[in-house]
Amino acid sequence: MRNDSIDTLLLRHYGSPAPVPVDLEKRLSAMVQREKSVQARPQEAQRWGTQTVSRRRILQLMALGSAGASIVAVGVNVLHDTLGPTSSNQPAYAL
């Protein structure tokens, strides 16, 4: 397959009297940008896969994760206490 320019391909397909398609340049540049982003994704994934992470950063992430989990647990306890039964003398089951 030859590497023809867009102008050559359009002239070959439509001929010289054909009108230029509406927003041709804008659509072509959008397609080129999309193609660039699609090609960049595997490179980003490869970079993340080969990037080293320090022990300090791992500990920071673990601390943030455990802090977030404890905040969620406190919130669940508060909701349980707020929405739970008001009297603790109720039986666990009713006959």
N, C-alpha and C positions, 0 to 999 in steps of 0.2 A: 504494500500500500504506500502510495506516494505521500509525502508530507507537503500537501498544498496549503496555501493560505486560505483564509475564510473567503476573501474576495474571489479567488480563482474558483473555489467550489461553488459559490453562489452564481457566478457568471456561467459556469458550466451547466448548472442545474436549471437556472431560470432564464439565462440569456441576458443580453445587455439592456433591452428595453424594460425589464422587470423592475418594479418598485422595490425599494429597500424595506425590509420588514420593520414594523413598528418596534421601537426600543431594542433593536438588535444589539447594540453595544452594551446596554445595561444588562440584558439577559446573558450575553456571553461573559461579561465580567463576573456576574453572580455565579455562573456555572464554574468558572475558573476558581473563584474563591471557595466554593463548595468542594471542589476536587482537591484543593490544597488542604482544607481542613480534614478531609477523609484520609489523605495520605499522611497527615501529621499525627493522627491518633495512634497508629502502631508504634511510631517513634516515641511518643510520650509514654506509652505502656512499657516499651523496652527501657526507657530511661528510668522509670519508677522501679522496674524490676532489678536494675543493676545499681541503683543508688544505695549507698550504705547509710545506715541509721545508727546514731550513737546510742550508747546505753543510757545516757542522760535523757535523751529525747524519748526513749522507750519508757523510762520511769515517769517522765512528765505525762505522757499519754495515759499510762496506767493510773496515775494519781487523779487525773481529770476524769477518767472513766469511773473510778470508784467513788469519787466525790459526786458525780452525776447520779450514780446508782443509789447512793445514800440519800440524796435529796429527793429522789423519786420515792424511796421507801418511807421517808418522813411524811411526804405528801399523802401517800396511801394510808398511812396510820392516822393522819389527821382526818382524812375523809371517812375512814372506817369509824373513828370515834364520833365524828359529827353525825353520820348517817346511821350509825348502829343503834341497837335498842337502848332505850334510856334507863331501863331497870335491869339490874343484873340478877334479880330474883326469878326471872322467867325460866321455866324448864326448857331443856334443850329440845324436847319433843312434846308434842301434845297428843293426848289420847282421845 
